[in-house]
Amino acid sequence: MPGRLRPASLRDSRGWRGYAWFVRYADGGGLTAEGRARREKVRLQAAQMLATDADPVQIVRSLRVSTKSVY
């Protein structure tokens, strides 16, 4: 179902095992505070471009990110 989180685990006969719904990394994904700020700036730029119906391929080229990241 789109837009719904699913637990990252395997299913057994009793339902979902006790895994978390998401994973958070205390170190910010290995980036420094400056790197995280840069990443967030790019994310916001991509969101603004998508909101104005920009072509995802153009976003990839202009922000130099992967196609998978944009989609």
PDB file of N, CA, C and O in Angstrom:
ATOM      1  N   MET A   1       0.839  -1.179   0.000  1.00  0.00           N
ATOM      2  CA  MET A   1       0.000   0.000   0.000  1.00  0.00           C
ATOM      3  C   MET A   1       0.882   1.240   0.000  1.00  0.00           C
ATOM      4  O   MET A   1       1.732   1.385   0.879  1.00  0.00           O
ATOM      5  N   PRO A   2       0.703   2.125  -0.952  1.00  0.00           N
ATOM      6  CA  PRO A   2       1.524   3.318  -1.015  1.00  0.00           C
ATOM      7  C   PRO A   2       1.342   4.202   0.223  1.00  0.00           C
ATOM      8  O   PRO A   2       0.243   4.329   0.762  1.00  0.00           O
ATOM      9  N   GLY A   3       2.425   4.793   0.644  1.00  0.00           N
ATOM     10  CA  GLY A   3       2.370   5.736   1.748  1.00  0.00           C
ATOM     11  C   GLY A   3       2.310   5.113   3.127  1.00  0.00           C
ATOM     12  O   GLY A   3       2.239   5.833   4.123  1.00  0.00           O
ATOM     13  N   ARG A   4       2.338   3.798   3.210  1.00  0.00           N
ATOM     14  CA  ARG A   4       2.278   3.143   4.516  1.00  0.00           C
ATOM     15  C   ARG A   4       3.605   2.468   4.804  1.00  0.00           C
ATOM     16  O   ARG A   4       4.203   1.849   3.924  1.00  0.00           O
ATOM     17  N   LEU A   5       4.055   2.588   6.023  1.00  0.00           N
ATOM     18  CA  LEU A   5       5.291   1.943   6.419  1.00  0.00           C
ATOM     19  C   LEU A   5       5.041   0.474   6.699  1.00  0.00           C
ATOM     20  O   LEU A   5       3.981   0.097   7.199  1.00  0.00           O
ATOM     21  N   ARG A   6       6.011  -0.341   6.378  1.00  0.00           N
ATOM     22  CA  ARG A   6       5.930  -1.755   6.693  1.00  0.00           C
ATOM     23  C   ARG A   6       7.147  -2.112   7.526  1.00  0.00           C
ATOM     24  O   ARG A   6       8.231  -1.577   7.295  1.00  0.00           O
ATOM     25  N   PRO A   7       6.988  -3.000   8.483  1.00  0.00           N
ATOM     26  CA  PRO A   7       8.136  -3.364   9.305  1.00  0.00           C
ATOM     27  C   PRO A   7       9.187  -4.096   8.487  1.00  0.00           C
ATOM     28  O   PRO A   7       8.866  -4.834   7.555  1.00  0.00           O
ATOM     29  N   ALA A   8      10.435  -3.885   8.843  1.00  0.00           N
ATOM     30  CA  ALA A   8      11.543  -4.530   8.149  1.00  0.00           C
ATOM     31  C   ALA A   8      11.837  -5.866   8.812  1.00  0.00           C
ATOM     32  O   ALA A   8      12.810  -5.989   9.556  1.00  0.00           O
ATOM     33  N   SER A   9      11.024  -6.843   8.556  1.00  0.00           N
ATOM     34  CA  SER A   9      11.235  -8.161   9.131  1.00  0.00           C
ATOM     35  C   SER A   9      10.587  -9.207   8.245  1.00  0.00           C
ATOM     36  O   SER A   9       9.888  -8.885   7.285  1.00  0.00           O
ATOM     37  N   LEU A  10      10.826 -10.439   8.577  1.00  0.00           N
ATOM     38  CA  LEU A  10      10.185 -11.542   7.873  1.00  0.00           C
ATOM     39  C   LEU A  10       8.922 -11.938   8.613  1.00  0.00           C
ATOM     40  O   LEU A  10       8.814 -11.740   9.823  1.00  0.00           O
ATOM     41  N   ARG A  11       7.996 -12.483   7.904  1.00  0.00           N
ATOM     42  CA  ARG A  11       6.746 -12.913   8.516  1.00  0.00           C
ATOM     43  C   ARG A  11       6.860 -14.351   8.977  1.00  0.00           C
ATOM     44  O   ARG A  11       7.428 -15.193   8.282  1.00  0.00           O
ATOM     45  N   ASP A  12       6.329 -14.624  10.128  1.00  0.00           N
ATOM     46  CA  ASP A  12       6.230 -16.008  10.568  1.00  0.00           C
ATOM     47  C   ASP A  12       4.756 -16.341  10.756  1.00  0.00           C
ATOM     48  O   ASP A  12       3.900 -15.505  10.468  1.00  0.00           O
ATOM     49  N   SER A  13       4.449 -17.513  11.221  1.00  0.00           N
ATOM     50  CA  SER A  13       3.056 -17.944  11.324  1.00  0.00           C
ATOM     51  C   SER A  13       2.251 -17.134  12.334  1.00  0.00           C
ATOM     52  O   SER A  13       1.021 -17.143  12.276  1.00  0.00           O
ATOM     53  N   ARG A  14       2.908 -16.433  13.258  1.00  0.00           N
ATOM     54  CA  ARG A  14       2.205 -15.644  14.274  1.00  0.00           C
ATOM     55  C   ARG A  14       2.107 -14.170  13.917  1.00  0.00           C
ATOM     56  O   ARG A  14       1.586 -13.388  14.712  1.00  0.00           O
ATOM     57  N   GLY A  15       2.583 -13.773  12.769  1.00  0.00           N
ATOM     58  CA  GLY A  15       2.557 -12.353  12.397  1.00  0.00           C
ATOM     59  C   GLY A  15       3.979 -11.812  12.308  1.00  0.00           C
ATOM     60  O   GLY A  15       4.931 -12.558  12.079  1.00  0.00           O
ATOM     61  N   TRP A  16       4.102 -10.502  12.493  1.00  0.00           N
ATOM     62  CA  TRP A  16       5.421  -9.870  12.372  1.00  0.00           C
ATOM     63  C   TRP A  16       6.258 -10.150  13.607  1.00  0.00           C
ATOM     64  O   TRP A  16       5.761 -10.164  14.733  1.00  0.00           O
ATOM     65  N   ARG A  17       7.510 -10.367  13.368  1.00  0.00           N
ATOM     66  CA  ARG A  17       8.445 -10.498  14.494  1.00  0.00           C
ATOM     67  C   ARG A  17       8.652  -9.123  15.096  1.00  0.00           C
ATOM     68  O   ARG A  17       8.120  -8.143  14.575  1.00  0.00           O
ATOM     69  N   GLY A  18       9.394  -9.023  16.156  1.00  0.00           N
ATOM     70  CA  GLY A  18       9.513  -7.772  16.895  1.00  0.00           C
ATOM     71  C   GLY A  18      10.461  -6.740  16.346  1.00  0.00           C
ATOM     72  O   GLY A  18      11.078  -6.027  17.137  1.00  0.00           O
ATOM     73  N   TYR A  19      10.622  -6.610  15.048  1.00  0.00           N
ATOM     74  CA  TYR A  19      11.530  -5.618  14.496  1.00  0.00           C
ATOM     75  C   TYR A  19      10.903  -4.232  14.484  1.00  0.00           C
ATOM     76  O   TYR A  19       9.680  -4.089  14.495  1.00  0.00           O
ATOM     77  N   ALA A  20      11.742  -3.232  14.461  1.00  0.00           N
ATOM     78  CA  ALA A  20      11.275  -1.836  14.454  1.00  0.00           C
ATOM     79  C   ALA A  20      10.644  -1.492  13.102  1.00  0.00           C
ATOM     80  O   ALA A  20      10.913  -2.147  12.095  1.00  0.00           O
ATOM     81  N   TRP A  21       9.817  -0.474  13.098  1.00  0.00           N
ATOM     82  CA  TRP A  21       9.186  -0.006  11.873  1.00  0.00           C
ATOM     83  C   TRP A  21      10.160   0.751  10.987  1.00  0.00           C
ATOM     84  O   TRP A  21       9.966   0.819   9.773  1.00  0.00           O
ATOM     85  N   PHE A  22      11.182   1.308  11.561  1.00  0.00           N
ATOM     86  CA  PHE A  22      12.172   2.032  10.790  1.00  0.00           C
ATOM     87  C   PHE A  22      13.490   1.966  11.537  1.00  0.00           C
ATOM     88  O   PHE A  22      13.543   1.585  12.706  1.00  0.00           O
ATOM     89  N   VAL A  23      14.544   2.340  10.847  1.00  0.00           N
ATOM     90  CA  VAL A  23      15.865   2.315  11.455  1.00  0.00           C
ATOM     91  C   VAL A  23      16.389   3.735  11.493  1.00  0.00           C
ATOM     92  O   VAL A  23      16.348   4.444  10.487  1.00  0.00           O
ATOM     93  N   ARG A  24      16.876   4.152  12.636  1.00  0.00           N
ATOM     94  CA  ARG A  24      17.495   5.465  12.767  1.00  0.00           C
ATOM     95  C   ARG A  24      18.933   5.265  13.191  1.00  0.00           C
ATOM     96  O   ARG A  24      19.232   4.419  14.034  1.00  0.00           O
ATOM     97  N   TYR A  25      19.800   6.031  12.616  1.00  0.00           N
ATOM     98  CA  TYR A  25      21.212   5.950  12.939  1.00  0.00           C
ATOM     99  C   TYR A  25      21.588   7.151  13.800  1.00  0.00           C
ATOM    100  O   TYR A  25      21.368   8.299  13.411  1.00  0.00           O
ATOM    101  N   ALA A  26      22.143   6.883  14.942  1.00  0.00           N
ATOM    102  CA  ALA A  26      22.504   7.949  15.873  1.00  0.00           C
ATOM    103  C   ALA A  26      23.537   8.908  15.286  1.00  0.00           C
ATOM    104  O   ALA A  26      23.574  10.084  15.648  1.00  0.00           O
ATOM    105  N   ASP A  27      24.371   8.404  14.383  1.00  0.00           N
ATOM    106  CA  ASP A  27      25.424   9.252  13.819  1.00  0.00           C
ATOM    107  C   ASP A  27      24.968  10.020  12.578  1.00  0.00           C
ATOM    108  O   ASP A  27      25.809  10.603  11.893  1.00  0.00           O
ATOM    109  N   GLY A  28      23.683  10.043  12.266  1.00  0.00           N
ATOM    110  CA  GLY A  28      23.195  10.799  11.113  1.00  0.00           C
ATOM    111  C   GLY A  28      23.584  10.193   9.787  1.00  0.00           C
ATOM    112  O   GLY A  28      23.760  10.915   8.805  1.00  0.00           O
ATOM    113  N   GLY A  29      23.724   8.873   9.737  1.00  0.00           N
ATOM    114  CA  GLY A  29      24.080   8.212   8.492  1.00  0.00           C
ATOM    115  C   GLY A  29      25.551   8.343   8.160  1.00  0.00           C
ATOM    116  O   GLY A  29      25.947   8.151   7.010  1.00  0.00           O
ATOM    117  N   GLY A  30      26.358   8.665   9.140  1.00  0.00           N
ATOM    118  CA  GLY A  30      27.790   8.782   8.922  1.00  0.00           C
ATOM    119  C   GLY A  30      28.233  10.148   8.419  1.00  0.00           C
ATOM    120  O   GLY A  30      29.411  10.342   8.120  1.00  0.00           O
ATOM    121  N   LEU A  31      27.318  11.086   8.323  1.00  0.00           N
ATOM    122  CA  LEU A  31      27.665  12.417   7.842  1.00  0.00           C
ATOM    123  C   LEU A  31      27.930  13.366   9.000  1.00  0.00           C
ATOM    124  O   LEU A  31      27.430  13.181  10.110  1.00  0.00           O
ATOM    125  N   THR A  32      28.713  14.367   8.718  1.00  0.00           N
ATOM    126  CA  THR A  32      28.922  15.433   9.694  1.00  0.00           C
ATOM    127  C   THR A  32      27.682  16.318   9.706  1.00  0.00           C
ATOM    128  O   THR A  32      26.800  16.159   8.862  1.00  0.00           O
ATOM    129  N   ALA A  33      27.608  17.235  10.639  1.00  0.00           N
ATOM    130  CA  ALA A  33      26.483  18.171  10.686  1.00  0.00           C
ATOM    131  C   ALA A  33      26.419  18.980   9.391  1.00  0.00           C
ATOM    132  O   ALA A  33      25.334  19.266   8.886  1.00  0.00           O
ATOM    133  N   GLU A  34      27.573  19.345   8.862  1.00  0.00           N
ATOM    134  CA  GLU A  34      27.626  20.099   7.610  1.00  0.00           C
ATOM    135  C   GLU A  34      27.105  19.248   6.447  1.00  0.00           C
ATOM    136  O   GLU A  34      26.373  19.744   5.590  1.00  0.00           O
ATOM    137  N   GLY A  35      27.478  17.993   6.423  1.00  0.00           N
ATOM    138  CA  GLY A  35      27.009  17.086   5.376  1.00  0.00           C
ATOM    139  C   GLY A  35      25.508  16.862   5.443  1.00  0.00           C
ATOM    140  O   GLY A  35      24.834  16.817   4.414  1.00  0.00           O
ATOM    141  N   ARG A  36      24.982  16.723   6.660  1.00  0.00           N
ATOM    142  CA  ARG A  36      23.534  16.564   6.823  1.00  0.00           C
ATOM    143  C   ARG A  36      22.782  17.808   6.366  1.00  0.00           C
ATOM    144  O   ARG A  36      21.711  17.708   5.768  1.00  0.00           O
ATOM    145  N   ALA A  37      23.344  18.980   6.650  1.00  0.00           N
ATOM    146  CA  ALA A  37      22.720  20.238   6.219  1.00  0.00           C
ATOM    147  C   ALA A  37      22.705  20.339   4.696  1.00  0.00           C
ATOM    148  O   ALA A  37      21.716  20.771   4.104  1.00  0.00           O
ATOM    149  N   ARG A  38      23.814  19.935   4.064  1.00  0.00           N
ATOM    150  CA  ARG A  38      23.890  19.942   2.600  1.00  0.00           C
ATOM    151  C   ARG A  38      22.861  18.988   2.003  1.00  0.00           C
ATOM    152  O   ARG A  38      22.179  19.325   1.035  1.00  0.00           O
ATOM    153  N   ARG A  39      22.753  17.793   2.585  1.00  0.00           N
ATOM    154  CA  ARG A  39      21.799  16.787   2.106  1.00  0.00           C
ATOM    155  C   ARG A  39      20.363  17.302   2.238  1.00  0.00           C
ATOM    156  O   ARG A  39      19.549  17.117   1.334  1.00  0.00           O
ATOM    157  N   GLU A  40      20.062  17.938   3.349  1.00  0.00           N
ATOM    158  CA  GLU A  40      18.713  18.472   3.554  1.00  0.00           C
ATOM    159  C   GLU A  40      18.403  19.591   2.557  1.00  0.00           C
ATOM    160  O   GLU A  40      17.276  19.697   2.072  1.00  0.00           O
ATOM    161  N   LYS A  41      19.391  20.415   2.254  1.00  0.00           N
ATOM    162  CA  LYS A  41      19.205  21.491   1.278  1.00  0.00           C
ATOM    163  C   LYS A  41      18.856  20.909  -0.090  1.00  0.00           C
ATOM    164  O   LYS A  41      17.967  21.417  -0.774  1.00  0.00           O
ATOM    165  N   VAL A  42      19.547  19.854  -0.484  1.00  0.00           N
ATOM    166  CA  VAL A  42      19.269  19.202  -1.770  1.00  0.00           C
ATOM    167  C   VAL A  42      17.876  18.574  -1.756  1.00  0.00           C
ATOM    168  O   VAL A  42      17.149  18.656  -2.747  1.00  0.00           O
ATOM    169  N   ARG A  43      17.504  17.954  -0.647  1.00  0.00           N
ATOM    170  CA  ARG A  43      16.174  17.351  -0.538  1.00  0.00           C
ATOM    171  C   ARG A  43      15.076  18.402  -0.700  1.00  0.00           C
ATOM    172  O   ARG A  43      14.082  18.168  -1.387  1.00  0.00           O
ATOM    173  N   LEU A  44      15.262  19.554  -0.068  1.00  0.00           N
ATOM    174  CA  LEU A  44      14.276  20.626  -0.175  1.00  0.00           C
ATOM    175  C   LEU A  44      14.198  21.184  -1.600  1.00  0.00           C
ATOM    176  O   LEU A  44      13.113  21.495  -2.090  1.00  0.00           O
ATOM    177  N   GLN A  45      15.349  21.308  -2.258  1.00  0.00           N
ATOM    178  CA  GLN A  45      15.361  21.778  -3.645  1.00  0.00           C
ATOM    179  C   GLN A  45      14.607  20.791  -4.543  1.00  0.00           C
ATOM    180  O   GLN A  45      13.828  21.196  -5.407  1.00  0.00           O
ATOM    181  N   ALA A  46      14.845  19.499  -4.332  1.00  0.00           N
ATOM    182  CA  ALA A  46      14.166  18.484  -5.136  1.00  0.00           C
ATOM    183  C   ALA A  46      12.656  18.529  -4.892  1.00  0.00           C
ATOM    184  O   ALA A  46      11.871  18.419  -5.834  1.00  0.00           O
ATOM    185  N   ALA A  47      12.257  18.688  -3.646  1.00  0.00           N
ATOM    186  CA  ALA A  47      10.830  18.758  -3.320  1.00  0.00           C
ATOM    187  C   ALA A  47      10.170  19.966  -3.981  1.00  0.00           C
ATOM    188  O   ALA A  47       9.049  19.868  -4.482  1.00  0.00           O
ATOM    189  N   GLN A  48      10.859  21.095  -3.982  1.00  0.00           N
ATOM    190  CA  GLN A  48      10.316  22.296  -4.629  1.00  0.00           C
ATOM    191  C   GLN A  48      10.176  22.080  -6.134  1.00  0.00           C
ATOM    192  O   GLN A  48       9.187  22.496  -6.738  1.00  0.00           O
ATOM    193  N   MET A  49      11.167  21.430  -6.731  1.00  0.00           N
ATOM    194  CA  MET A  49      11.114  21.171  -8.165  1.00  0.00           C
ATOM    195  C   MET A  49       9.984  20.203  -8.504  1.00  0.00           C
ATOM    196  O   MET A  49       9.288  20.386  -9.503  1.00  0.00           O
ATOM    197  N   LEU A  50       9.802  19.184  -7.683  1.00  0.00           N
ATOM    198  CA  LEU A  50       8.706  18.242  -7.917  1.00  0.00           C
ATOM    199  C   LEU A  50       7.351  18.914  -7.756  1.00  0.00           C
ATOM    200  O   LEU A  50       6.405  18.596  -8.478  1.00  0.00           O
ATOM    201  N   ALA A  51       7.258  19.836  -6.816  1.00  0.00           N
ATOM    202  CA  ALA A  51       6.000  20.551  -6.591  1.00  0.00           C
ATOM    203  C   ALA A  51       5.618  21.417  -7.785  1.00  0.00           C
ATOM    204  O   ALA A  51       4.438  21.698  -7.993  1.00  0.00           O
ATOM    205  N   THR A  52       6.601  21.839  -8.566  1.00  0.00           N
ATOM    206  CA  THR A  52       6.328  22.649  -9.755  1.00  0.00           C
ATOM    207  C   THR A  52       6.270  21.786 -11.012  1.00  0.00           C
ATOM    208  O   THR A  52       6.398  22.288 -12.129  1.00  0.00           O
ATOM    209  N   ASP A  53       6.074  20.475 -10.817  1.00  0.00           N
ATOM    210  CA  ASP A  53       5.943  19.516 -11.918  1.00  0.00           C
ATOM    211  C   ASP A  53       7.171  19.432 -12.811  1.00  0.00           C
ATOM    212  O   ASP A  53       7.046  19.229 -14.019  1.00  0.00           O
ATOM    213  N   ALA A  54       8.349  19.586 -12.232  1.00  0.00           N
ATOM    214  CA  ALA A  54       9.574  19.429 -12.998  1.00  0.00           C
ATOM    215  C   ALA A  54       9.753  17.965 -13.373  1.00  0.00           C
ATOM    216  O   ALA A  54       9.337  17.072 -12.635  1.00  0.00           O
ATOM    217  N   ASP A  55      10.367  17.728 -14.508  1.00  0.00           N
ATOM    218  CA  ASP A  55      10.653  16.375 -14.962  1.00  0.00           C
ATOM    219  C   ASP A  55      11.709  15.748 -14.039  1.00  0.00           C
ATOM    220  O   ASP A  55      12.747  16.364 -13.798  1.00  0.00           O
ATOM    221  N   PRO A  56      11.466  14.550 -13.525  1.00  0.00           N
ATOM    222  CA  PRO A  56      12.444  13.919 -12.629  1.00  0.00           C
ATOM    223  C   PRO A  56      13.837  13.798 -13.233  1.00  0.00           C
ATOM    224  O   PRO A  56      14.830  13.902 -12.512  1.00  0.00           O
ATOM    225  N   VAL A  57      13.929  13.580 -14.536  1.00  0.00           N
ATOM    226  CA  VAL A  57      15.246  13.482 -15.181  1.00  0.00           C
ATOM    227  C   VAL A  57      15.974  14.815 -15.101  1.00  0.00           C
ATOM    228  O   VAL A  57      17.191  14.845 -14.918  1.00  0.00           O
ATOM    229  N   GLN A  58      15.244  15.915 -15.236  1.00  0.00           N
ATOM    230  CA  GLN A  58      15.857  17.240 -15.107  1.00  0.00           C
ATOM    231  C   GLN A  58      16.349  17.468 -13.683  1.00  0.00           C
ATOM    232  O   GLN A  58      17.403  18.072 -13.483  1.00  0.00           O
ATOM    233  N   ILE A  59      15.601  16.993 -12.695  1.00  0.00           N
ATOM    234  CA  ILE A  59      16.020  17.125 -11.301  1.00  0.00           C
ATOM    235  C   ILE A  59      17.306  16.352 -11.069  1.00  0.00           C
ATOM    236  O   ILE A  59      18.217  16.837 -10.397  1.00  0.00           O
ATOM    237  N   VAL A  60      17.381  15.143 -11.628  1.00  0.00           N
ATOM    238  CA  VAL A  60      18.588  14.323 -11.509  1.00  0.00           C
ATOM    239  C   VAL A  60      19.789  15.071 -12.049  1.00  0.00           C
ATOM    240  O   VAL A  60      20.841  15.118 -11.411  1.00  0.00           O
ATOM    241  N   ARG A  61      19.631  15.650 -13.214  1.00  0.00           N
ATOM    242  CA  ARG A  61      20.754  16.360 -13.850  1.00  0.00           C
ATOM    243  C   ARG A  61      21.145  17.635 -13.107  1.00  0.00           C
ATOM    244  O   ARG A  61      22.329  17.912 -12.916  1.00  0.00           O
ATOM    245  N   SER A  62      20.146  18.404 -12.692  1.00  0.00           N
ATOM    246  CA  SER A  62      20.472  19.695 -12.084  1.00  0.00           C
ATOM    247  C   SER A  62      21.009  19.557 -10.658  1.00  0.00           C
ATOM    248  O   SER A  62      21.846  20.354 -10.233  1.00  0.00           O
ATOM    249  N   LEU A  63      20.534  18.554  -9.919  1.00  0.00           N
ATOM    250  CA  LEU A  63      20.996  18.396  -8.535  1.00  0.00           C
ATOM    251  C   LEU A  63      22.087  17.332  -8.390  1.00  0.00           C
ATOM    252  O   LEU A  63      22.646  17.149  -7.309  1.00  0.00           O
ATOM    253  N   ARG A  64      22.381  16.639  -9.481  1.00  0.00           N
ATOM    254  CA  ARG A  64      23.412  15.586  -9.497  1.00  0.00           C
ATOM    255  C   ARG A  64      23.155  14.538  -8.415  1.00  0.00           C
ATOM    256  O   ARG A  64      24.014  14.246  -7.583  1.00  0.00           O
ATOM    257  N   VAL A  65      21.946  13.986  -8.458  1.00  0.00           N
ATOM    258  CA  VAL A  65      21.562  12.902  -7.559  1.00  0.00           C
ATOM    259  C   VAL A  65      21.143  11.722  -8.417  1.00  0.00           C
ATOM    260  O   VAL A  65      21.015  11.846  -9.635  1.00  0.00           O
ATOM    261  N   SER A  66      20.931  10.576  -7.783  1.00  0.00           N
ATOM    262  CA  SER A  66      20.540   9.400  -8.540  1.00  0.00           C
ATOM    263  C   SER A  66      19.058   9.458  -8.904  1.00  0.00           C
ATOM    264  O   SER A  66      18.259  10.107  -8.229  1.00  0.00           O
ATOM    265  N   THR A  67      18.718   8.771  -9.972  1.00  0.00           N
ATOM    266  CA  THR A  67      17.326   8.688 -10.400  1.00  0.00           C
ATOM    267  C   THR A  67      16.481   8.047  -9.304  1.00  0.00           C
ATOM    268  O   THR A  67      15.362   8.483  -9.034  1.00  0.00           O
ATOM    269  N   LYS A  68      17.022   7.023  -8.686  1.00  0.00           N
ATOM    270  CA  LYS A  68      16.305   6.337  -7.606  1.00  0.00           C
ATOM    271  C   LYS A  68      15.982   7.298  -6.471  1.00  0.00           C
ATOM    272  O   LYS A  68      14.899   7.228  -5.892  1.00  0.00           O
ATOM    273  N   SER A  69      16.905   8.188  -6.150  1.00  0.00           N
ATOM    274  CA  SER A  69      16.669   9.162  -5.086  1.00  0.00           C
ATOM    275  C   SER A  69      15.510  10.084  -5.409  1.00  0.00           C
ATOM    276  O   SER A  69      14.717  10.414  -4.527  1.00  0.00           O
ATOM    277  N   VAL A  70      15.402  10.499  -6.650  1.00  0.00           N
ATOM    278  CA  VAL A  70      14.332  11.421  -7.035  1.00  0.00           C
ATOM    279  C   VAL A  70      12.986  10.730  -6.990  1.00  0.00           C
ATOM    280  O   VAL A  70      12.009  11.289  -6.491  1.00  0.00           O
ATOM    281  N   TYR A  71      12.932   9.517  -7.508  1.00  0.00           N
ATOM    282  CA  TYR A  71      11.654   8.809  -7.500  1.00  0.00           C
ATOM    283  C   TYR A  71      11.294   8.379  -6.107  1.00  0.00           C
ATOM    284  O   TYR A  71      10.247   7.765  -5.901  1.00  0.00           O
TER     285      TYR A  71
END
